[in-house]
Structure formats: C-alpha cells, structure tokens
Amino acid sequence: MVESHQGWMPFLDRMSLAWVEMVLSESLFGDDTLYDACELPDALVPRLHARYARVELPDHAMWASEEGSPVRWYAAPGRLLRRDGLQDHCWVHARGCVVGDLEVIRADLPGSWVC
C-alpha cells in the first residue's frame, strides 16, 4: 500500500518489487542534466514499444494521481523511461546514462520535451 492525497491505495504486491521501483524512481530523477520529460501522444506509443523493452515490473498505481496510473517502465542500453498512465499525452520521464543517451531518447520519441 502507498499513501496518496486520496488515502491508502494498493501499490505492489511484494516488498522487493516496491524497493526495485523506488530505486528506479530515485535514479530517474537524480540528475537534472540527464533527465527530461514530455507528454507522449498516442501516435508515438508504437515507437516506444519498438525501441524500448518493457521492464518486468507489474503495472502499479501512481502514488500522486490516479490519472497517472498505471506506471510502466521501459529500458534500452543506457536509457530508462517511465510512462505514467495510458491516456493520450500521458507523461514519459526519461533518463540517459550520458547526455548522448538522452538525445537518442528525444530523437526516438520526438515531442515537446521539457528540458
């Protein structure tokens, strides 16, 4: 369970999965120069699935908002992405190991990136 502004809600069914998710989240937001985010239009979802492997974590709730659920993780060598929600223009958060990795993500998923 996780506490949100809406009260307690189910999160992940095993503590080990919750720890993995926490480490992924902390690494994603750790360094501003290697992080970016954009709203992903539905038209780019096939590109996401073609270029990035789904990380084997179950779908889980976004603690801050039901609209951002489910959370899904994707990866490729040197690149990590988190998709918050399934609706059109859901947020995708991205991290590269080096600046070049982040540039590849932006090229793979052209959109209005924040940074």
Secondary structure as GFF3:
##gff-version 3
##sequence-region A 1 115
A	DSSP	beta_strand	2	4	.	.	.	ID=ss1
A	DSSP	beta_strand	7	9	.	.	.	ID=ss2
A	DSSP	alpha_helix	15	28	.	.	.	ID=ss3
A	DSSP	three_ten_helix	32	34	.	.	.	ID=ss4
A	DSSP	beta_strand	35	40	.	.	.	ID=ss5
A	DSSP	three_ten_helix	42	44	.	.	.	ID=ss6
A	DSSP	alpha_helix	45	51	.	.	.	ID=ss7
A	DSSP	beta_strand	53	54	.	.	.	ID=ss8
A	DSSP	three_ten_helix	66	68	.	.	.	ID=ss9
A	DSSP	beta_strand	71	76	.	.	.	ID=ss10
A	DSSP	beta_strand	79	84	.	.	.	ID=ss11
A	DSSP	beta_strand	90	96	.	.	.	ID=ss12
A	DSSP	alpha_helix	99	108	.	.	.	ID=ss13
###
